[in-house]
Amino acid sequence: MRSTADNTRRRPSGATERPGGGGHTRAPLPAELPTPRSRHAAERNGEQPGRPCGTAPETNTDGDRLAAMTATDDPAMTAYGHFTTMRVEHHAVRGLGLHLHRLVTDCAAVFSADLCPAHVRRRLRTATAEGPLTVRVTVTDPHLPLTHPAAPAHPHVAVTTRAPATQTPPPLRVRSTTYERDAPTIKHTGLFGALYERRRAQLAGYDDALFTNHDGLVSEGVTWNIGFIRHDTIVWPQADVLPGVTMRLLAAAHHGPQRTEPVHLSHLPRMTAAFATNAVGAIRPLAAIDHTSYPTDHRVLTRLREQYAHVVPETI
């Protein structure tokens, strides 16, 4: 895995891991715009550097250098970082262990630095109330120079919250587009390309965009994973995508047939139904992909919602 910056590019997909384990490597899901901040702004809001367990808090000895730093010197201004988004309710999160594991592994890939899960949990407990809340944990290093991202890093953890949607969102109508994220297995903050494709789809009258590679193989949505239903079998696209926490929870909780295989655009009429999944919206039916329409009340979708509701949240 390699770190990634703000620029996006298109490239061929590879195979990914099956959500339930074994088989092909596959993975997918969600995101928001990064919020660039300086060290001083972060500390004014109670944010602290991420650091290995048991070490003393980092002190700010770089005030003069930060004062002279230009916007183009600051990786936070170029979307160099990573994050995870979760739903917190009653001080608990479905798949909390998976979210923490993502942060630790992505921090090692992006910054070659250790991130202490206990430190993240403390930050979450401090920042979150009873809920429900949508919570984003972002990891950046505002000291890391743009000209030398390989320099030793001291990542900071920022926790931001917002109220969740109060109403169930309607089914999605999405437009397919050829696009592949940089370093797709990392949930990084370089979202320009993905959000630009979402904007283009919305301007064309759709709700969102669905990504494919140059061969027309389906991969993932802008901030969500996609699953298909063929008769009563769940089909996860075999593609180079982000391993979504909610997708992995669903794959583990579902006791019916499921498989991972390449899904070409030409296969869409053969599918019985389709759905998007991420930590914020859980399971959201797709009403249409391009000109192919799907029912939004398939019995497997109902079963998936019930199974997801029985996933026990982990206390922060």
Secondary structure by P-SEA (a helix, b strand, c coil): ccccccbbbbbbbbbbbcccccccccccccccbbbbbcaaaaaaacccccccccccccccccaaaaaaccccccccccccccbbbbbbccccccaaaaaaaaaaaaaaaaccbbbbaaaaaaaaaacccccccbbbbbbbbccccccccccccbbbbbbbbbbcccccccbbbbbbbbcccccccccccccaaaaaaaaaaaaacccbbbbbcccbbbbbcccbbbbbbcccbbbcccccccccaaaaaaaaacccccccccccccccccccccccccccccbbbbcccccbbbbcccaaaaaaaaaaaacccccc
